[in-house]
Amino acid sequence: MQSLFTSAAAVPAMSSPSFSRPAASPRSVFDLGGAGASFGTAVPIAASAPTTSTALGRDRVRVLVVDSDADCLRRFASAVGADTQLQLLATAGDTETAMANLSRYRPEVLIVEPGMAQNFGLALIRHCAARLPQTDILVRTQVGDDERVLAAIEAGAAGYVYRDAAPEWVVASIHALRDGGALISPGVARRVLARFRLRSVVTSGFGASGGPAGGAAEQDAAVLSEEEIAILRLAACGTGLPEISEVLALSPRKVLSHVKGIYRQLAASRGRPC
């Protein structure tokens, strides 16, 4: 299964006044199946001894990790704590602690498992997206769970990483997300296309009541541009970022920007009939 990390050499660097990173670290991500899985490849980020959380460093990205799986919680927290440019604020394995920590710390990045009991993970994503719009939400998922990833994106998540991700993938995904990167897999791309295709069918035909479709469905008809549709179709076929950029005559950063725009459209249109 192919995976691709776009490095700083391939995408123009984005200024980052709050902290600096090694020149070798990834600046953007366009994942085609790996999303940090152990079989993927990436430019490693050097790890240091775990940092302490006694004082919140203003020059580090502040991260909260929420997961009901104790092993995943430990591994992801360890990966975050071992990176000198990240600040592990706290961890939570249950809903009450998660809500309390989110309110107390107001993290810059939330890593969350969407499949927590009674879909609390999705509820937490919606709550964070609404109350803390500056927080980037990264979903911890597993290979092949594209439908749940899509549900999380519609709830407000901006990226995802697989449960068996190596530590360097975890931190690279966080940094890339903060730098404006975007992640998408062929499976997710296909499901996104299906979502908007269904909305277009509803708009061009009849609604569930048998009358002409209208209202919110009409607004969904043209939410994707021709370039965005072309990017999704290419990604759905497993095409890599450099090839998509070349075929569409767009810069890699522009392609990534379109992907993030697609995600925002999904989040904005959640709850509309499809």
Backbone bond lengths (Angstrom), bond angles and torsions (degrees), N, CA, C in turn:
res aa  C-N    CA-C-N  psi(-1)  N-CA   C-N-CA  omega(-1)  CA-C   N-CA-C  phi
1 M - - - 1.467 - - 1.537 108.61 -
2 Q 1.284 115.34 129.42 1.446 119.56 -173.81 1.521 112.00 -79.00
3 S 1.317 116.08 143.00 1.457 121.55 173.66 1.505 108.36 -137.61
4 L 1.310 116.39 150.01 1.451 119.51 -177.37 1.498 110.61 -143.10
5 F 1.328 115.36 126.32 1.454 121.38 171.42 1.507 106.38 -110.09
6 T 1.330 117.69 125.22 1.454 121.21 177.31 1.515 108.24 -90.25
7 S 1.293 116.67 122.28 1.453 121.10 -175.09 1.514 111.29 -90.05
8 A 1.323 115.43 176.30 1.458 121.33 -179.64 1.518 111.07 -61.73
9 A 1.328 117.15 -26.09 1.460 119.92 -178.90 1.516 111.64 -70.19
10 A 1.347 116.70 -27.17 1.457 120.77 -176.78 1.516 112.77 -91.34
11 V 1.322 117.62 -27.13 1.460 121.89 -177.35 1.513 109.28 -121.59
12 P 1.333 118.97 131.87 1.459 120.66 179.43 1.505 111.09 -53.47
13 A 1.315 115.76 137.56 1.464 120.98 -178.32 1.520 110.57 -66.49
14 M 1.310 115.84 142.55 1.456 122.52 176.54 1.518 107.71 -102.87
15 S 1.304 117.32 132.16 1.453 119.96 -178.34 1.511 110.86 -61.29
16 S 1.325 117.13 142.38 1.457 121.97 -178.04 1.519 108.20 -138.92
17 P 1.321 118.65 90.49 1.448 121.67 -174.30 1.519 114.21 -68.73
18 S 1.346 117.96 -22.22 1.445 118.99 -173.46 1.519 113.30 -80.26
19 F 1.342 117.85 -30.21 1.445 119.23 179.06 1.524 108.79 -160.71
20 S 1.327 116.14 159.96 1.456 121.31 178.69 1.513 109.22 -112.19
21 R 1.350 116.54 158.46 1.442 121.72 -179.98 1.512 110.53 -129.69
22 P 1.333 117.33 157.81 1.453 119.99 176.50 1.516 110.51 -57.56
23 A 1.317 117.03 147.03 1.461 120.96 -177.02 1.525 112.02 -60.46
24 A 1.339 117.26 -25.30 1.456 120.54 -176.21 1.512 114.00 -84.02
25 S 1.334 117.70 -9.99 1.461 119.19 -174.68 1.521 111.53 -75.38
26 P 1.349 118.26 146.10 1.463 121.76 -179.85 1.527 111.37 -61.60
27 R 1.328 116.57 143.32 1.454 121.46 178.07 1.530 111.25 -106.21
28 S 1.314 116.97 -26.57 1.462 120.75 178.89 1.519 108.67 -146.83
29 V 1.314 115.62 156.43 1.454 120.04 -177.87 1.512 110.26 -128.80
30 F 1.310 116.84 135.30 1.462 120.74 170.45 1.511 104.19 -135.67
31 D 1.308 116.37 89.98 1.450 122.27 -170.81 1.523 111.52 -86.37
32 L 1.320 116.06 134.56 1.455 120.69 179.46 1.524 109.88 -117.97
33 G 1.313 116.19 59.50 1.440 120.26 174.13 1.510 114.31 119.71
34 G 1.310 119.13 -25.17 1.454 120.77 -176.34 1.506 113.08 -85.83
35 A 1.306 117.30 -53.83 1.466 123.19 -178.10 1.516 111.05 48.88
36 G 1.335 115.76 34.67 1.451 119.55 177.87 1.507 113.67 93.89
37 A 1.334 118.28 10.43 1.453 119.80 177.60 1.521 109.18 -65.65
38 S 1.322 116.76 156.46 1.455 120.84 -173.50 1.518 112.80 -62.82
39 F 1.344 117.21 -21.90 1.452 119.25 -179.16 1.528 112.04 -86.95
40 G 1.304 117.42 -2.65 1.453 120.59 -179.53 1.518 112.00 -79.17
41 T 1.324 116.06 172.55 1.454 121.27 176.14 1.513 108.99 -120.07
42 A 1.305 116.58 148.22 1.455 121.22 179.92 1.506 109.03 -160.36
43 V 1.313 116.45 158.97 1.452 120.84 172.20 1.515 107.25 -76.15
44 P 1.330 119.40 116.75 1.460 120.58 -175.42 1.520 112.70 -63.20
45 I 1.301 115.80 148.60 1.454 122.39 172.13 1.518 106.99 -107.87
46 A 1.312 116.56 124.58 1.456 120.42 -177.70 1.512 110.53 -62.98
47 A 1.325 116.00 132.06 1.456 121.05 179.58 1.515 110.14 -103.09
48 S 1.310 115.82 152.46 1.457 121.16 178.50 1.518 108.15 -119.84
49 A 1.299 116.76 -175.29 1.454 120.70 176.01 1.524 108.95 -62.67
50 P 1.328 117.90 146.63 1.475 120.64 -179.46 1.522 111.87 -53.06
51 T 1.320 114.91 139.48 1.455 119.85 179.00 1.515 110.10 -86.62
52 T 1.314 117.31 159.53 1.455 121.35 176.49 1.516 108.94 -92.73
53 S 1.319 116.70 159.61 1.470 120.91 -178.64 1.525 111.12 -114.06
54 T 1.337 116.50 24.57 1.462 119.03 -178.89 1.514 111.76 -71.80
55 A 1.310 116.05 -30.08 1.468 119.85 179.20 1.518 108.13 -133.77
56 L 1.298 118.55 132.98 1.448 122.45 -178.83 1.516 110.01 -80.54
57 G 1.334 115.60 116.13 1.459 119.33 -179.67 1.508 110.87 -79.23
58 R 1.284 117.79 128.04 1.460 121.46 -178.49 1.520 112.09 -71.19
59 D 1.345 116.97 -19.69 1.452 119.89 -177.66 1.518 112.68 -93.68
60 R 1.302 118.44 9.17 1.451 121.94 179.79 1.524 111.26 -119.75
61 V 1.333 115.31 151.08 1.461 120.85 178.34 1.519 108.18 -76.04
62 R 1.303 117.04 125.87 1.463 122.32 -174.51 1.523 110.69 -90.59
63 V 1.326 115.91 124.60 1.469 122.10 -170.29 1.530 111.38 -124.52
64 L 1.326 115.26 136.61 1.458 122.62 173.23 1.523 107.62 -117.00
65 V 1.346 117.35 131.60 1.459 121.87 -178.70 1.531 109.27 -113.16
66 V 1.342 116.73 126.39 1.465 122.62 -179.75 1.527 108.79 -125.66
67 D 1.335 116.89 120.82 1.459 120.31 -178.63 1.523 109.46 -161.00
68 S 1.328 116.96 133.07 1.462 120.50 179.02 1.519 112.42 -82.31
69 D 1.330 116.80 -12.54 1.460 122.00 176.41 1.530 108.00 -86.73
70 A 1.338 116.69 111.97 1.465 121.07 -174.06 1.516 112.44 -59.71
71 D 1.334 117.89 -38.14 1.462 120.77 -179.66 1.519 111.38 -67.31
72 C 1.340 116.64 -45.09 1.471 120.41 177.81 1.525 110.51 -62.90
73 L 1.316 115.93 -42.43 1.459 120.37 -180.00 1.530 110.50 -59.06
74 R 1.316 116.05 -44.54 1.462 120.71 -179.36 1.526 111.56 -65.55
75 R 1.343 117.14 -45.27 1.461 120.33 -176.80 1.522 112.31 -68.00
76 F 1.326 116.64 -42.80 1.462 119.22 -179.52 1.531 110.67 -69.24
77 A 1.326 116.71 -40.47 1.462 119.68 177.98 1.519 110.55 -63.29
78 S 1.332 117.36 -39.06 1.460 121.83 178.83 1.523 110.91 -64.87
79 A 1.340 116.98 -40.90 1.463 120.92 179.23 1.528 110.86 -63.68
80 V 1.331 115.87 -43.59 1.469 119.72 178.83 1.524 110.70 -65.83
81 G 1.331 117.14 -45.87 1.448 120.75 -177.78 1.508 113.89 -65.52
82 A 1.331 117.20 -23.26 1.460 120.92 -177.75 1.522 113.41 -85.09
83 D 1.321 117.68 -7.69 1.468 120.80 -179.25 1.520 109.84 -97.73
84 T 1.312 116.62 125.61 1.469 121.10 -174.40 1.522 113.13 -68.22
85 Q 1.321 118.44 -15.11 1.456 121.51 -178.56 1.525 112.41 -99.37
86 L 1.333 116.29 3.64 1.457 121.43 177.98 1.523 109.88 -118.86
87 Q 1.321 116.13 148.92 1.469 122.68 177.37 1.521 108.70 -118.94
88 L 1.324 117.87 110.83 1.447 121.56 176.34 1.525 108.67 -76.81
89 L 1.317 116.32 108.22 1.454 121.14 -177.38 1.521 111.87 -75.16
90 A 1.334 115.06 -49.73 1.467 120.82 -177.22 1.515 108.21 -172.82
91 T 1.325 115.65 171.01 1.461 121.85 174.26 1.522 108.55 -128.35
92 A 1.333 115.89 160.01 1.464 120.58 178.39 1.512 109.16 -148.93
93 G 1.322 116.08 136.84 1.452 121.00 178.42 1.511 113.33 -115.69
94 D 1.332 116.93 2.86 1.463 121.18 179.16 1.516 109.45 -141.02
95 T 1.326 115.84 165.23 1.455 121.05 -172.66 1.532 113.10 -65.60
96 E 1.312 117.40 -42.50 1.462 120.30 -177.27 1.526 111.47 -63.41
97 T 1.330 116.32 -46.04 1.467 120.13 179.44 1.516 110.89 -65.92
98 A 1.331 116.61 -38.98 1.463 120.88 -179.76 1.522 111.30 -60.35
99 M 1.330 117.20 -47.72 1.460 120.76 -179.68 1.518 111.41 -64.53
100 A 1.333 116.75 -41.03 1.459 120.71 179.88 1.527 110.98 -64.02
101 N 1.339 117.02 -43.30 1.456 120.57 -179.14 1.523 112.37 -68.92
102 L 1.341 116.15 -37.04 1.460 119.73 179.01 1.521 110.31 -63.61
103 S 1.326 116.93 -42.34 1.460 121.74 179.72 1.529 111.12 -69.46
104 R 1.308 117.03 -38.95 1.465 120.95 -176.09 1.521 112.35 -73.34
105 Y 1.336 117.23 -45.51 1.464 120.27 -170.50 1.523 114.73 -95.99
106 R 1.336 118.49 -25.25 1.461 122.15 -178.29 1.532 109.95 47.21
107 P 1.319 117.77 67.07 1.469 121.92 -173.48 1.523 113.44 -68.45
108 E 1.313 115.15 160.39 1.462 120.99 173.41 1.523 110.49 -83.80
109 V 1.336 116.23 -28.67 1.461 121.81 176.76 1.526 109.13 -133.48
110 L 1.333 116.23 130.77 1.462 122.49 174.60 1.519 108.24 -113.50
111 I 1.335 116.86 121.38 1.464 121.35 172.98 1.525 106.40 -102.86
112 V 1.317 116.54 122.09 1.463 118.97 -172.22 1.521 111.46 -141.14
113 E 1.317 115.87 146.16 1.460 123.19 173.98 1.533 107.52 -89.66
114 P 1.337 118.47 115.73 1.473 119.82 -175.80 1.522 113.15 -71.37
115 G 1.352 117.97 -19.95 1.449 119.92 -174.35 1.509 114.48 -92.87
116 M 1.340 118.11 25.50 1.457 119.96 177.53 1.527 110.04 -63.16
117 A 1.321 116.02 166.57 1.464 121.74 -174.08 1.525 112.32 -47.29
118 Q 1.336 115.33 132.90 1.470 122.91 177.16 1.525 111.92 55.21
119 N 1.336 115.39 36.36 1.467 121.80 177.71 1.527 112.74 57.66
120 F 1.348 116.30 29.12 1.459 117.52 -179.93 1.516 111.44 -63.02
121 G 1.338 116.99 -30.86 1.460 119.27 179.32 1.516 111.60 -57.80
122 L 1.326 117.00 -44.27 1.472 120.83 178.09 1.526 110.83 -65.69
123 A 1.324 116.73 -38.94 1.461 120.25 178.04 1.526 110.67 -64.16
124 L 1.329 116.47 -38.54 1.458 120.36 178.61 1.523 110.85 -66.37
125 I 1.339 116.54 -38.87 1.460 120.68 177.33 1.527 110.13 -61.84
126 R 1.337 116.98 -46.10 1.469 120.29 179.49 1.533 110.55 -62.41
127 H 1.320 116.41 -42.89 1.463 120.97 -179.97 1.520 110.55 -62.11
128 C 1.331 116.71 -45.89 1.468 120.68 -179.03 1.523 110.94 -65.68
129 A 1.335 117.16 -43.25 1.464 120.94 -179.44 1.526 111.26 -61.53
130 A 1.331 116.53 -35.33 1.466 120.69 -178.34 1.519 112.02 -80.15
131 R 1.333 117.38 -41.29 1.464 121.48 -174.38 1.519 113.45 -90.60
132 L 1.343 116.85 -30.18 1.467 121.24 -177.52 1.524 109.41 -128.64
133 P 1.328 117.63 70.77 1.476 120.68 -174.88 1.523 113.90 -63.11
134 Q 1.337 118.64 -18.55 1.459 121.06 179.33 1.526 112.04 -83.58
135 T 1.326 117.07 -6.66 1.459 120.68 179.69 1.522 110.30 -84.18
136 D 1.334 117.08 128.72 1.455 121.90 175.00 1.524 108.17 -85.72
137 I 1.332 116.28 130.98 1.464 121.15 -176.02 1.522 109.67 -108.73
138 L 1.330 115.65 122.32 1.458 123.25 -179.76 1.526 108.16 -113.33
139 V 1.312 117.23 124.95 1.461 122.37 -175.62 1.523 110.55 -93.44
140 R 1.326 115.62 132.48 1.469 120.44 172.93 1.513 107.52 -91.86
141 T 1.323 117.11 118.41 1.455 120.55 -176.18 1.523 109.84 -134.76
142 Q 1.325 116.89 -167.05 1.452 120.87 177.52 1.517 109.77 -132.53
143 V 1.336 115.58 159.70 1.458 121.04 -176.67 1.531 110.29 -57.04
144 G 1.328 115.93 131.13 1.454 121.16 176.28 1.517 115.32 90.09
145 D 1.328 117.33 -5.77 1.464 119.78 -178.21 1.529 109.99 -91.20
146 D 1.337 116.05 52.76 1.463 121.41 -173.67 1.522 112.65 -65.33
147 E 1.332 117.40 -33.92 1.460 120.08 -178.22 1.522 110.83 -65.33
148 R 1.319 116.56 -40.94 1.464 119.31 178.95 1.531 110.67 -69.72
149 V 1.342 116.79 -36.05 1.465 120.09 175.64 1.524 109.46 -59.84
150 L 1.330 116.65 -45.27 1.461 120.53 -179.96 1.523 110.94 -62.28
151 A 1.336 116.75 -41.11 1.470 120.40 178.23 1.521 110.44 -62.04
152 A 1.334 116.78 -38.31 1.463 120.65 178.98 1.521 111.34 -67.84
153 I 1.334 116.65 -39.33 1.471 120.60 177.67 1.527 109.85 -64.33
154 E 1.330 116.45 -41.58 1.463 119.88 177.66 1.530 111.06 -64.70
155 A 1.323 116.38 -27.41 1.469 120.21 178.02 1.517 111.94 -78.96
156 G 1.346 117.79 -17.31 1.454 120.32 177.73 1.513 115.80 130.51
157 A 1.336 118.56 2.32 1.462 121.07 178.16 1.527 110.45 -71.65
158 A 1.335 116.00 155.01 1.460 120.48 -177.28 1.521 112.76 -118.28
159 G 1.325 117.64 -2.48 1.450 120.04 -179.09 1.511 110.45 -171.46
160 Y 1.322 115.90 175.97 1.451 119.53 -179.77 1.526 109.94 -152.41
161 V 1.329 115.03 158.72 1.456 121.84 178.01 1.528 107.08 -145.99
162 Y 1.332 116.74 143.17 1.459 120.35 -175.75 1.520 112.41 -80.25
163 R 1.325 115.91 154.66 1.454 122.22 -173.58 1.519 112.51 -63.64
164 D 1.348 118.27 -28.95 1.456 120.25 -179.37 1.520 112.41 -95.92
165 A 1.329 116.37 20.49 1.464 120.52 179.94 1.524 111.57 -61.23
166 A 1.314 115.37 139.00 1.461 120.54 173.63 1.524 108.23 -68.94
167 P 1.335 118.27 154.10 1.476 120.72 -177.63 1.526 113.75 -53.21
168 E 1.339 117.16 -39.09 1.469 118.83 -178.50 1.524 111.86 -67.00
169 W 1.344 116.69 -29.13 1.460 119.61 176.47 1.522 110.93 -71.66
170 V 1.320 116.12 -37.73 1.459 119.79 179.89 1.524 110.61 -60.05
171 V 1.341 115.89 -51.69 1.465 119.14 -177.31 1.528 111.17 -71.33
172 A 1.341 117.45 -34.35 1.463 119.49 177.59 1.522 111.13 -63.95
173 S 1.325 116.38 -38.10 1.464 120.28 178.97 1.524 111.12 -65.57
174 I 1.325 116.78 -39.00 1.463 120.96 178.12 1.524 110.32 -63.99
175 H 1.341 116.95 -49.57 1.464 120.63 -178.91 1.529 111.24 -62.61
176 A 1.339 115.82 -42.15 1.464 119.47 -179.36 1.525 110.91 -63.87
177 L 1.319 116.77 -40.60 1.459 120.74 178.91 1.524 110.46 -62.27
178 R 1.326 117.23 -43.28 1.461 121.71 179.05 1.525 111.45 -66.38
179 D 1.331 116.57 -26.32 1.459 121.15 -178.99 1.530 112.93 -90.33
180 G 1.314 117.56 7.50 1.462 120.02 177.92 1.504 114.34 94.48
181 G 1.323 117.77 11.04 1.452 120.57 178.92 1.514 112.17 -72.38
182 A 1.314 115.77 169.63 1.456 121.31 179.56 1.518 108.27 -144.59
183 L 1.320 116.62 146.23 1.446 122.03 -179.84 1.518 109.45 -120.16
184 I 1.330 115.18 139.40 1.462 118.98 175.38 1.524 107.58 -155.90
185 S 1.320 116.84 147.35 1.461 122.48 178.15 1.514 108.40 -118.98
186 P 1.340 118.38 163.09 1.472 119.21 178.07 1.526 112.68 -56.13
187 G 1.352 116.56 -40.67 1.461 119.37 -179.65 1.510 112.76 -63.76
188 V 1.338 116.42 -43.72 1.463 120.24 178.60 1.522 110.28 -66.20
189 A 1.336 117.53 -41.59 1.466 120.99 179.25 1.525 110.87 -59.65
190 R 1.336 116.51 -42.26 1.471 119.66 178.84 1.525 111.21 -63.23
191 R 1.315 117.09 -39.89 1.463 120.30 -179.33 1.524 111.61 -70.38
192 V 1.327 117.01 -34.91 1.464 119.85 176.09 1.525 110.02 -64.23
193 L 1.333 116.98 -45.49 1.462 120.56 177.48 1.514 111.05 -58.87
194 A 1.334 116.72 -41.90 1.465 120.58 179.68 1.521 111.08 -63.83
195 R 1.333 117.46 -39.51 1.468 121.48 179.31 1.525 110.13 -57.88
196 F 1.334 115.68 -51.78 1.461 118.86 -175.33 1.522 111.48 -74.47
197 R 1.333 117.27 -28.47 1.460 119.88 177.02 1.529 110.22 -65.82
198 L 1.322 116.90 -41.07 1.458 120.86 177.71 1.520 111.02 -63.39
199 R 1.329 115.34 -39.91 1.470 117.95 179.08 1.519 110.54 -64.94
200 S 1.345 116.65 -36.84 1.454 119.97 179.17 1.527 110.80 -66.64
201 V 1.346 116.22 -37.58 1.461 120.25 178.15 1.516 110.24 -63.18
202 V 1.323 116.66 -44.22 1.463 120.57 178.42 1.517 110.16 -60.63
203 T 1.331 116.34 -40.68 1.464 120.78 -177.89 1.520 111.82 -67.92
204 S 1.343 117.01 -40.08 1.457 119.90 -175.09 1.527 113.11 -84.41
205 G 1.351 116.79 -12.61 1.458 119.66 -178.62 1.508 112.20 -114.84
206 F 1.323 115.49 -124.07 1.453 120.89 -177.07 1.514 110.20 -124.44
207 G 1.297 115.86 149.65 1.449 121.34 178.18 1.514 111.17 -75.90
208 A 1.342 115.34 177.90 1.461 121.16 -176.86 1.527 111.97 -61.91
209 S 1.331 117.61 -26.24 1.461 120.77 -177.71 1.522 112.64 -82.33
210 G 1.356 116.28 -6.42 1.455 119.32 179.25 1.509 113.01 97.71
211 G 1.328 117.59 -12.11 1.450 120.80 178.51 1.508 110.65 -90.78
212 P 1.320 118.40 173.29 1.456 121.61 179.20 1.525 110.30 -57.87
213 A 1.331 115.72 138.21 1.460 120.31 178.40 1.519 109.25 -71.04
214 G 1.314 116.32 149.45 1.460 118.48 179.60 1.495 110.40 -167.48
215 G 1.324 115.99 -162.91 1.460 120.98 177.42 1.508 112.46 64.83
216 A 1.358 115.19 -130.28 1.455 120.68 -176.34 1.515 111.51 -60.42
217 A 1.343 118.03 -35.45 1.457 120.37 -178.81 1.522 111.53 -60.75
218 E 1.339 117.26 -39.35 1.456 120.18 178.12 1.513 111.23 -62.48
219 Q 1.323 117.03 -36.05 1.450 119.95 -179.92 1.519 111.26 -68.51
220 D 1.344 117.60 -24.10 1.449 121.39 -179.61 1.522 112.98 -80.17
221 A 1.343 117.79 -14.89 1.453 121.00 -171.13 1.514 112.90 -59.72
222 A 1.310 118.15 -38.71 1.460 120.64 -173.93 1.516 111.99 -122.91
223 V 1.342 117.39 32.04 1.453 118.63 -178.35 1.519 112.39 -73.04
224 L 1.334 118.23 -22.04 1.456 121.41 177.45 1.523 109.90 -101.98
225 S 1.324 114.80 135.06 1.464 119.44 176.92 1.524 109.69 -79.92
226 E 1.327 116.17 168.78 1.463 120.32 177.96 1.527 110.71 -60.68
227 E 1.336 116.75 -39.24 1.461 120.17 179.38 1.521 111.08 -64.76
228 E 1.343 117.24 -41.28 1.461 120.84 179.98 1.527 111.09 -64.71
229 I 1.329 116.68 -41.84 1.461 120.34 177.78 1.520 110.46 -63.44
230 A 1.337 116.64 -41.97 1.462 120.47 179.48 1.527 110.95 -63.22
231 I 1.333 117.12 -40.45 1.470 121.30 178.60 1.528 109.90 -62.43
232 L 1.329 117.26 -44.88 1.454 121.11 -179.63 1.523 111.48 -63.60
233 R 1.322 117.09 -41.87 1.459 120.10 -179.53 1.524 110.93 -64.44
234 L 1.309 117.02 -40.89 1.471 120.41 178.89 1.525 110.63 -68.52
235 A 1.344 116.48 -43.43 1.467 120.26 179.38 1.524 110.29 -63.69
236 A 1.326 117.12 -36.50 1.463 121.15 -179.90 1.526 111.70 -64.10
237 C 1.315 116.47 -23.38 1.462 121.30 178.13 1.527 112.21 -91.09
238 G 1.334 116.73 0.90 1.456 120.23 179.76 1.512 114.33 86.79
239 T 1.329 117.55 16.31 1.459 121.39 179.69 1.522 110.16 -72.26
240 G 1.333 116.69 137.28 1.455 121.06 -178.44 1.518 112.96 -80.21
241 L 1.328 115.46 165.96 1.461 121.28 -178.30 1.526 113.05 -58.58
242 P 1.339 120.16 -47.09 1.475 119.04 -179.93 1.523 112.09 -58.66
243 E 1.341 116.32 -40.83 1.462 120.07 -179.20 1.526 111.51 -68.38
244 I 1.329 116.86 -41.94 1.462 120.40 177.54 1.526 109.85 -61.15
245 S 1.310 115.87 -43.93 1.463 120.97 179.20 1.524 111.07 -59.59
246 E 1.336 116.01 -42.58 1.468 120.38 -178.21 1.524 111.28 -70.56
247 V 1.328 116.87 -45.29 1.467 120.79 -177.45 1.524 111.39 -62.47
248 L 1.327 117.00 -41.30 1.462 121.00 -176.30 1.527 113.61 -94.20
249 A 1.334 116.17 0.47 1.470 121.14 -179.68 1.525 111.31 55.31
250 L 1.333 115.17 44.35 1.460 121.96 177.77 1.527 108.23 -121.41
251 S 1.314 116.50 148.94 1.460 119.12 175.50 1.525 109.01 -68.99
252 P 1.348 118.48 152.30 1.467 120.06 177.27 1.524 112.19 -54.10
253 R 1.338 116.75 -40.80 1.457 119.38 -179.61 1.524 111.46 -64.98
254 K 1.340 117.57 -33.66 1.459 120.66 178.28 1.527 109.99 -68.27
255 V 1.331 116.89 -38.87 1.462 120.45 177.29 1.529 109.94 -61.49
256 L 1.335 115.76 -46.75 1.457 120.34 179.17 1.526 111.53 -61.55
257 S 1.334 115.97 -38.36 1.457 120.74 178.14 1.528 110.48 -62.85
258 H 1.326 116.70 -39.57 1.461 120.44 177.92 1.526 110.81 -63.47
259 V 1.335 116.71 -41.07 1.467 120.05 -179.56 1.529 109.90 -61.75
260 K 1.329 116.77 -44.78 1.463 119.65 178.42 1.528 110.55 -63.82
261 G 1.325 116.94 -35.43 1.455 120.53 176.90 1.519 111.88 -64.81
262 I 1.324 116.48 -37.99 1.462 121.15 176.93 1.524 109.96 -62.89
263 Y 1.324 116.10 -43.21 1.459 120.38 178.35 1.523 110.99 -61.47
264 R 1.332 116.57 -40.80 1.469 119.41 178.86 1.525 110.81 -64.33
265 Q 1.341 116.66 -37.64 1.460 119.97 177.50 1.524 111.02 -63.73
266 L 1.333 116.34 -39.48 1.452 120.03 178.08 1.517 110.86 -62.28
267 A 1.349 115.44 -45.40 1.470 119.98 -179.29 1.528 110.64 -64.39
268 A 1.330 116.16 -40.67 1.465 120.01 -177.80 1.524 112.07 -68.41
269 S 1.332 116.77 -28.81 1.463 119.83 -174.86 1.519 113.39 -98.83
270 R 1.345 117.86 5.42 1.460 119.09 -179.08 1.532 109.09 -62.93
271 G 1.277 115.58 142.11 1.462 120.57 -179.90 1.513 113.55 90.02
272 R 1.367 116.78 -13.05 1.454 117.80 176.04 1.527 109.40 -78.30
273 P 1.295 118.14 154.22 1.466 119.89 -178.46 1.514 111.60 -67.48
274 C 1.341 116.57 138.49 1.455 119.86 176.11 1.526 110.13 -140.00
